[in-house]
Amino acid sequence: MSGWLLLAAAGVAGVAYGPELVGLYQLGRQIETIAQEDNLLGGTWPRHSDACMYCHGFEGNSRSQVYPRLAGQPEAYLRKQLKDFAGGERSDPTMTPMALSMSEREMESLVSHFSKMKPAPNATFQGDRERLARGEALAKAGNCVACHGQQLEGQGEFPRIAGQGYDYLRDQLMHFKSGVRRDSTGAMQAVTSQLSQQDIEDVAQYAASR
């Protein structure tokens, strides 16, 4: 008799709370789906990509002009830079110790994570119209698209510079010119050696505004 009472009570509860129960079930399924997709993109928590957020922004789209945007960067470029920081080819007080502390698997997780992120427009930068036009002319004269892609979107071991932070672009161009930073092809040293300080700033404005 008690079994029939329990079944009846469950039936009444189903009628009374059915919509809420269905809603909770659907919410649970949605949360599970989101968690699975998130794990596929970046792996389980805690993960290194969370530590990157302070400088590189949410999903690799930094709102600061100082730090590089990692969203949508080519896998080969991201991988090379991490290995360069770990191997001493590049030096940075934050990135060098972080890269040295990472395993191969952890590096690959970061590479996969940021390469899959969608790059957002650099909405926090506003360039000068005349300097943008001059920067575009200089970029065309230097044939930047040969390495960085037709839309400066990056390809292979060459980074996406479209929509990058202005200050970051300017500083990196200056580092290539001074020899603080080098690239294995020698292309960046050759290009920047012909640029004045104003040229560098104009090119950085153009790329940042793309």
C-alpha positions in Angstrom: 0.0 0.0 0.0 2.8 2.4 0.8 4.3 1.8 -2.6 1.1 3.0 -4.3 1.0 6.0 -2.0 4.6 6.9 -3.0 3.8 6.5 -6.7 0.8 8.7 -6.3 2.8 11.4 -4.5 5.4 11.3 -7.2 2.6 11.8 -9.8 1.2 14.8 -7.9 4.7 16.3 -7.6 5.3 15.8 -11.3 2.1 17.7 -12.1 2.8 20.5 -9.6 6.5 20.9 -10.2 6.9 19.5 -13.7 7.8 22.7 -15.5 10.5 23.5 -12.9 11.9 20.0 -13.0 12.1 20.1 -16.8 13.8 23.6 -16.6 16.4 22.3 -14.1 17.0 19.3 -16.3 17.5 21.5 -19.4 19.8 23.9 -17.4 21.9 20.9 -16.3 22.3 19.7 -19.8 23.3 23.2 -21.0 25.9 23.5 -18.2 27.3 20.1 -19.1 27.6 21.0 -22.8 29.3 24.3 -22.0 31.8 22.5 -19.7 32.6 19.9 -22.3 33.2 22.6 -25.0 35.3 24.6 -22.6 37.4 21.6 -21.7 38.0 20.9 -25.4 39.2 24.5 -25.9 41.4 24.9 -22.9 41.5 21.7 -20.8 40.4 21.3 -17.2 41.0 23.8 -14.4 43.3 25.0 -13.1 45.0 25.9 -16.4 47.7 28.2 -17.6 45.4 30.2 -19.8 43.6 31.6 -16.7 46.9 33.1 -15.5 47.3 34.8 -18.9 44.1 36.7 -18.5 45.6 39.6 -16.5 47.9 40.7 -19.3 46.5 39.2 -22.4 42.8 39.7 -21.7 39.7 37.5 -21.7 40.1 34.9 -24.4 43.3 36.5 -25.6 41.8 39.9 -26.5 43.7 42.4 -24.3 42.1 45.8 -24.0 45.5 47.3 -23.1 47.7 48.6 -25.9 50.8 47.4 -24.0 50.3 43.7 -24.0 50.0 41.5 -27.1 46.7 40.0 -28.2 47.0 36.2 -28.5 43.5 35.4 -29.9 43.7 33.9 -33.3 47.4 33.8 -33.5 48.8 30.9 -35.7 49.7 27.8 -33.7 53.2 27.7 -35.1 53.9 31.3 -34.0 52.5 30.8 -30.5 54.5 27.5 -30.1 57.7 29.2 -31.3 57.4 32.1 -29.0 56.9 29.9 -25.9 59.9 27.8 -26.9 62.0 30.9 -27.5 61.1 32.3 -24.0 62.0 28.9 -22.5 65.2 28.6 -24.6 66.5 32.1 -24.0 66.0 33.4 -27.6 63.5 35.9 -26.1 63.6 37.4 -22.6 60.8 38.8 -20.5 60.5 39.0 -16.7 57.1 37.4 -16.8 57.1 35.1 -19.8 60.5 33.6 -19.4 59.9 32.0 -15.9 56.4 31.0 -17.0 57.6 29.2 -20.1 60.4 27.6 -18.2 57.9 26.1 -15.7 55.7 24.6 -18.4 55.7 21.1 -19.7 55.4 20.3 -23.4 51.8 19.3 -22.9 51.0 22.5 -21.0 52.6 24.6 -23.8 50.5 22.7 -26.4 47.4 23.3 -24.4 48.0 27.1 -24.4 48.9 27.0 -28.1 45.6 25.2 -28.9 43.6 27.4 -26.6 44.6 30.8 -28.0 44.8 29.8 -31.6 41.1 28.8 -31.4 40.0 32.1 -29.8 38.3 34.7 -32.1 40.2 38.0 -32.4 38.2 41.0 -31.5 38.7 44.5 -33.0 41.1 46.8 -31.2 38.3 49.1 -30.1 40.3 50.9 -27.5 42.8 52.4 -30.0 42.0 55.5 -32.1 44.7 56.4 -34.7 45.4 59.7 -36.5 44.0 59.6 -40.1 47.1 61.1 -41.7 49.5 58.8 -39.8 47.3 55.8 -40.6 47.6 56.6 -44.3 51.3 57.0 -44.0 51.6 53.8 -42.0 49.7 51.9 -44.7 52.0 53.2 -47.4 55.1 52.2 -45.4 53.6 48.7 -44.7 52.9 48.2 -48.4 56.4 49.4 -49.3 57.9 47.0 -46.8 55.7 44.2 -48.2 54.4 43.2 -44.8 51.7 41.0 -46.4 54.4 38.6 -47.7 54.9 37.2 -44.2 52.0 38.4 -42.2 49.2 37.6 -44.7 47.0 39.7 -47.0 45.0 41.1 -44.1 47.9 41.0 -41.7 46.1 38.0 -40.0 49.3 36.0 -39.5 50.4 32.7 -41.0 52.7 29.9 -40.0 55.4 31.3 -37.7 54.5 34.9 -38.6 52.2 36.6 -36.1 48.8 38.3 -36.6 49.6 42.0 -36.3 46.2 43.3 -37.4 44.4 44.8 -34.4 47.5 44.3 -32.1 48.1 46.8 -29.3 49.7 50.0 -30.6 52.3 50.3 -27.8 53.2 46.6 -28.1 53.7 46.9 -31.9 55.7 50.1 -31.6 58.0 48.6 -28.9 58.6 45.4 -30.8 59.5 47.2 -34.0 62.0 49.3 -31.9 63.4 46.1 -30.4 63.9 44.6 -33.9 65.6 47.8 -35.0 67.9 47.9 -32.0 68.7 44.2 -32.0 67.1 43.5 -28.6 64.7 41.2 -30.5 65.7 39.1 -33.5 63.9 36.8 -35.9 65.5 33.8 -37.6 64.8 35.0 -41.1 66.4 38.4 -40.6 63.4 40.0 -42.3 62.4 42.2 -39.4 65.9 43.5 -38.8 66.2 44.4 -42.5 62.8 46.1 -42.6 63.1 48.1 -39.4 66.7 49.2 -40.1 65.2 51.5 -42.8 62.5 53.0 -40.6 62.7 56.2 -38.6 61.1 56.6 -35.2 58.1 58.3 -36.8 57.9 55.6 -39.5 57.7 52.9 -36.7 55.0 54.8 -34.9 53.0 55.2 -38.1 53.2 51.6 -39.1 52.2 50.6 -35.5 49.2 52.9 -35.8 48.2 51.3 -39.1 48.5 47.7 -37.9 46.7 48.4 -34.6 43.8 50.0 -36.4 43.2 47.0 -38.7 
